[in-house]
């Protein structure tokens, strides 16, 4: 049976309500003030010049602008993947449909994980921050692996509906990067190779994993939106 009416609000003009605009402005102010306040507190309590916390890293360290090029590009891919997950999760409809809620939850958790991994790359959580707190890098790797296993098990039914081979590819390259890092630190075989070779292989494997991770969630974002629209059309007709 065809319903006598359809939801005319599916495509609507940009909202112009003052209340909505004020809420968005308030959110922008909250986020900006929070980070600026954090910078000022670190500068005050750690006695770090504030320009060292706000300036460009290459300018502060007086190093060539191409320093850390691959890592910087990798961070862009991390953040792009997180943004795709958040964007896709916010527009999935209908919100009250059980399967859509599961996909929404999968995307939100994936966004958090991706953002954390991007921050890890940017601020060296596993290499510097956690070891400075007395947590060894190997323990951090094991914790990451355990969390990923839980994540995969939790959302396995959804992942299987996607092109999961791309995610598998990403996890394989991440594993290679981690194994090369461990071998580099612990194995006497590492001394048979020059430092730049090991570093390049490790970073190349990680970068390929990041690009694969981004590609996977790009496809997942498309799939989730198409799935949501198809379900919505089925409910309307």
N, C-alpha and C positions, 0 to 999 in steps of 0.2 A: 504494500500500500504506500502511495506517495503522500507525504505530509503536505498539508495545505499551505504551509508557510515555511520559509527558510530564514536562517539567521542573517539579517542584513548587516550585522556588525562585523562580519568576517573581514571585510575590507573597509576600513574607516579612515578618515583624515587624521592627521597628527593631532593629538589632544592639545587643547589650548586653555584648559582650565587652570586658573591661578593656583589652586590647591595642589594639583599635580606638578606644576612647574616649581612651586616652593619646596615640595618634597624632594625633587631632583636636585635643586640648588642646595638644599640642606645636606643631602647625601654627598655631593661634591665637596662641600665645605668640611664635612666630618672627615672624609678620607684625606683631604689635603692637610687639614690641621693636625690630624693624628700623626701623619708621617713627618710633617715639619716639626711637630713637637718632639717626636722621637729623636730627630736629628739634633735639635737644640739640647735635649737632655743628655745625649751621648757626648756632645761637645762640652757640656758643662761638667759632667761627672767624670769623664775620662780625660778631660783637659786636652781635647783634640780641636785644633783650629776648625771652625765651622766650614771654611772653604774646602778643607780636605774631605768633608763629608758630602759636599754638594757639587764639587767640580768634576771634570772629566778625568778618568783614571789615567789615560795616556799622558795628559798634560801634567797631572800631579806627579806621576812617576818619571816624567820626562823620558818616555820610551817611544819608539816608532808607532805610528797610528795603526800599523798592521799587526801589532803584538796581540796575540790571543784571537786572531781573526776567526778561526774555525769555531772556537768556543763561543764567541759573540754571536755568530750566525746560528749556532746550535740553540742558544738561549732564545733567539727570535722564533725559531721553530717550536720550542717548548711553549712559549707564551701564545703563539698563534693557535696551537693545538688546544690549549686551555680555554682560549677565547671562543673557539668553535664549539667546544663542549658546553660552555655556559650559554652561549647564544642559542644553540639548538635546544637545550633543556628549557629555556624560558619561553620558547614559542611552540612547544609541543602541545597539541590539542587533540581530544578533549582531556582536561586535567583529571577528570574523575574516572577515566577509564583505567582499569587495573593494569593492563599491559603497558599503556602509555606512562603510567606512574613508575613502573619498573624501569622502563627505558630512561625516563627522566632522572631517576635516582642513579642509574648507571652513569649517565653523562655528568651529573653533578659530582659524584665521587671521583670519576675520571678527571674532571677539571681540577679538583683539589690535589690529586696525586700528581698530575702533570705540572701544576703550578709549583708544588713542593720540589719536584725534580729539577725544574728550571731554577728555583732559588738555590738548590743544592749546587748546581753548576755555577751559578753566579757568585755565591758566597762560600763555597767549599765546605759545606756542612760535614760531609763524610771524611774529608781530608784534614780539616783544621778545627772546625767548631766542636764536633763531638770528641775527637781525641784530646782537645784542650780541657774537656770535662771529665777525662779519664775513661772514655769509651773508645776502645780500639776500632780501627777501621774495619777489621774483619768482622767484629761484632755488629757493626753498622750494616755491612753487606748482608750478613745473615738475617738481620732484622728486616731489611728491605726485601730479601727473598721470601721470608715468611709472610710478610704483609702482602706481597704480590700473589702468593699462592692462595691466601684467604680471599683476596680481591677476585682472582680468576674463578675460584670455587663459588663465590657469592653470586657472580653475574654470568656464570657459564652458559646458562640457558639462553641468555640474550646474545652473548658473544658468538655462540654457535650459529645464530641467525645472520650474522654479519660475515664479511670476508675476513675471517679470523686468521687466515694464512699470513696476512700482512702484519697482524699483531705478533704472531709466532716469529716472523722474520725479525721484527724489532727486538723481541726478547732474546733471540739467538745472538744478535749483534751486541746487545747489552751484556750478555753472559760472556761473550768472547772478550769484550773490553775489560770486564771485571777479572776474568781469569788471567789475562795478560798483565793486569796490575798486580795481582797476587804473585804470579810467577816472577815478575820484575822485582818484587820486594823480597821474596823468600827463596827462590830457586837459584842454585849456583849456575844453572844453564844460562841465566840472564846475562852473566858476565861474558858470555861468548859473543854477545851482540853489543853494538854501540848504543848508548843512551838515546840518541835521536831516533833510532830505528824502532825501539820499543815504544817510545812515546808516540811516534807517528802511528804505529799499528793500533795501539790502544785508543788513541783519539779518533782515528779513522773508523774503527769499529763502533765506537760510541756515537759518532756523528751520523753514521749510516743508520744506526738504531733510532736516533732521534727523528731523522727524516721519515723512516718507516712508521714510527709512532704517530707523527703528524699526518701522514698519508692515510693511515688507518682511521683516525678520528675525523678526517675530512670526509671520508666515505661514510662513516657512521653517522655524521651530522646530516648528510644528504639523505641517507636511508631512513633516519628517524623522522625527519620532516615529511618525506614522502609517505611513510607508514602512517603518520598522524593525519595527513590530509586524506589519504585513502579511507581511513577509519571514519573520519568526519563525514566524507561524502556518502559512505555506506549508511551512516546513521540518519543523514538527511533524506536519502531516497528510500 
